[in-house]
Amino acid sequence: MSKEIETPAGMYIGFAAMRAMNEWPSNHEGAITAFLEDLGKHPKTKHLVDAARKKLSPLVNDRKALRQAMNDYENRL
């Protein structure tokens, strides 16, 4: 009997990040896009990508709001 080994979500996130950085070393936007696409394919991380897209979609066309959201995020770090 072969049993499928379950990959923990955290491990999958790490693999997706490494793959994105290797494929897009000088293009941060391309790396982020590839990373999110990978996360959207995994059943344990898909909901995170869906929630982020839902929250960010109103900001995409509003540059001032997007810049403010990014500044707020950086200030929390």
Backbone bond lengths (Angstrom), bond angles and torsions (degrees), N, CA, C in turn:
res aa  C-N    CA-C-N  psi(-1)  N-CA   C-N-CA  omega(-1)  CA-C   N-CA-C  phi
1 M - - - 1.442 - - 1.525 110.09 -
2 S 1.290 115.16 124.09 1.458 116.97 175.90 1.522 108.13 -99.75
3 K 1.276 114.75 137.57 1.454 120.69 -179.09 1.526 107.54 -115.49
4 E 1.311 116.23 129.02 1.458 119.80 179.99 1.523 109.11 -69.18
5 I 1.316 115.87 131.56 1.457 120.50 179.02 1.523 108.30 -82.12
6 E 1.313 115.50 127.55 1.457 120.47 -179.00 1.525 109.64 -86.04
7 T 1.316 116.34 128.04 1.458 121.18 178.19 1.521 108.78 -88.14
8 P 1.331 117.90 122.87 1.462 119.48 176.74 1.526 110.49 -61.57
9 A 1.320 116.17 147.82 1.464 120.86 -177.31 1.525 111.59 -58.06
10 G 1.327 117.81 -41.05 1.465 120.65 -179.45 1.519 112.18 -61.58
11 M 1.314 116.15 -39.33 1.459 121.18 179.04 1.532 109.55 -67.42
12 Y 1.312 117.14 -40.17 1.458 121.73 179.13 1.525 110.11 -63.96
13 I 1.328 116.73 -40.52 1.462 120.76 178.51 1.530 109.79 -60.82
14 G 1.324 116.86 -42.92 1.465 120.89 178.23 1.519 112.39 -62.45
15 F 1.333 116.63 -44.55 1.465 120.45 178.23 1.527 110.77 -62.51
16 A 1.327 116.61 -42.62 1.464 120.43 -179.62 1.527 110.44 -63.50
17 A 1.325 117.03 -40.05 1.468 120.66 179.54 1.529 110.98 -65.98
18 M 1.332 116.97 -43.74 1.472 120.08 179.24 1.524 111.05 -63.48
19 R 1.326 116.74 -42.72 1.464 120.08 179.96 1.525 110.50 -62.91
20 A 1.324 116.50 -44.01 1.466 120.47 -179.16 1.526 111.01 -62.98
21 M 1.323 117.65 -42.67 1.468 120.55 -179.61 1.526 111.62 -67.60
22 N 1.328 117.00 -35.21 1.467 119.96 179.04 1.519 111.89 -71.21
23 E 1.325 116.88 -37.78 1.466 120.13 -178.05 1.523 112.70 -79.34
24 W 1.315 117.53 -28.29 1.459 121.71 -176.09 1.534 109.86 -128.76
25 P 1.341 119.70 62.48 1.468 120.82 -172.98 1.528 115.03 -64.46
26 S 1.317 118.27 -30.19 1.467 118.99 -177.11 1.527 112.65 -114.63
27 N 1.312 117.37 6.86 1.462 121.10 -178.97 1.528 108.29 -123.02
28 H 1.329 115.80 94.04 1.464 119.96 -176.07 1.525 112.13 -63.34
29 E 1.317 116.87 -38.58 1.467 120.10 179.92 1.527 110.56 -64.05
30 G 1.327 116.80 -42.17 1.463 120.89 177.41 1.514 111.81 -63.96
31 A 1.339 116.52 -39.84 1.466 120.70 179.65 1.524 110.85 -65.65
32 I 1.319 116.91 -42.95 1.467 120.44 179.79 1.520 110.21 -65.09
33 T 1.319 117.01 -41.50 1.463 120.61 178.85 1.524 110.82 -62.60
34 A 1.330 117.15 -46.08 1.468 120.99 178.98 1.524 110.84 -62.74
35 F 1.322 116.82 -40.63 1.461 122.41 179.19 1.529 110.44 -61.14
36 L 1.328 116.99 -47.82 1.464 120.28 -179.58 1.522 111.72 -66.68
37 E 1.338 117.25 -35.56 1.464 119.69 177.27 1.523 110.79 -63.51
38 D 1.336 116.56 -41.86 1.468 120.16 177.54 1.527 110.77 -63.16
39 L 1.324 116.80 -45.14 1.466 119.90 -179.56 1.522 111.49 -64.03
40 G 1.320 116.70 -33.23 1.456 120.68 179.15 1.517 113.37 -68.66
41 K 1.333 117.33 -16.11 1.469 121.39 -179.59 1.529 112.76 -89.47
42 H 1.321 118.08 -19.76 1.470 121.58 -176.03 1.530 109.64 -89.73
43 P 1.338 117.69 130.67 1.466 119.96 -176.11 1.529 114.42 -60.96
44 K 1.323 117.96 -27.58 1.465 119.75 -178.80 1.525 113.50 -86.44
45 T 1.318 117.99 -13.68 1.462 120.08 -179.45 1.528 112.73 -118.02
46 K 1.314 117.78 -8.00 1.465 121.52 -178.33 1.527 111.40 -57.63
47 H 1.342 116.88 -40.77 1.464 119.72 -177.96 1.531 111.71 -64.12
48 L 1.338 117.57 -29.73 1.460 120.36 178.10 1.524 111.05 -67.64
49 V 1.328 115.76 -42.56 1.459 120.82 179.62 1.527 109.92 -67.02
50 D 1.327 116.74 -43.16 1.466 120.38 179.20 1.527 110.98 -60.98
51 A 1.337 117.16 -42.79 1.465 121.07 179.87 1.530 111.10 -65.56
52 A 1.334 116.41 -41.08 1.466 119.97 179.25 1.523 111.08 -64.90
53 R 1.330 116.33 -42.80 1.474 119.33 178.86 1.527 110.97 -62.75
54 K 1.323 116.27 -41.16 1.468 120.16 -179.44 1.526 110.48 -63.92
55 K 1.330 115.97 -41.44 1.459 120.02 -178.46 1.528 112.11 -72.63
56 L 1.332 117.01 -35.80 1.460 120.53 -175.83 1.524 114.06 -87.10
57 S 1.324 118.20 -20.37 1.466 119.78 -174.65 1.528 113.68 -56.79
58 P 1.340 120.86 -38.13 1.470 118.19 177.27 1.529 112.96 -67.19
59 L 1.326 117.39 -22.61 1.462 120.86 -177.46 1.524 113.23 -83.15
60 V 1.319 116.92 -18.02 1.464 120.44 -173.28 1.525 111.91 -59.07
61 N 1.314 117.46 -41.11 1.463 120.38 -178.03 1.522 112.83 -90.55
62 D 1.321 117.44 -3.41 1.461 121.52 -178.71 1.528 108.56 -116.90
63 R 1.331 116.16 91.77 1.466 120.64 -174.56 1.533 112.48 -60.94
64 K 1.326 117.08 -38.26 1.463 119.84 -178.79 1.532 110.30 -64.28
65 A 1.318 117.30 -43.61 1.463 121.16 178.78 1.526 110.75 -66.30
66 L 1.327 116.90 -38.31 1.461 120.92 178.47 1.530 110.53 -65.02
67 R 1.329 117.00 -44.05 1.462 121.02 178.73 1.532 110.42 -62.24
68 Q 1.342 116.93 -41.11 1.464 120.78 178.99 1.528 110.91 -65.01
69 A 1.329 117.10 -41.05 1.466 120.93 178.67 1.525 110.55 -63.44
70 M 1.333 117.00 -39.59 1.463 120.53 178.74 1.528 110.60 -67.00
71 N 1.330 117.44 -40.84 1.464 120.79 177.90 1.524 111.01 -64.22
72 D 1.326 116.91 -41.84 1.467 120.86 177.79 1.518 110.66 -60.37
73 Y 1.330 116.17 -42.41 1.463 120.72 179.81 1.529 110.75 -64.01
74 E 1.339 116.76 -45.75 1.464 120.41 -179.63 1.522 111.35 -63.26
75 N 1.327 117.26 -35.92 1.462 120.62 179.58 1.525 111.87 -67.40
76 R 1.329 117.12 -28.18 1.464 120.44 178.65 1.517 111.97 -75.51
77 L 1.331 117.44 -20.59 1.469 120.55 -179.79 1.469 110.88 -77.09
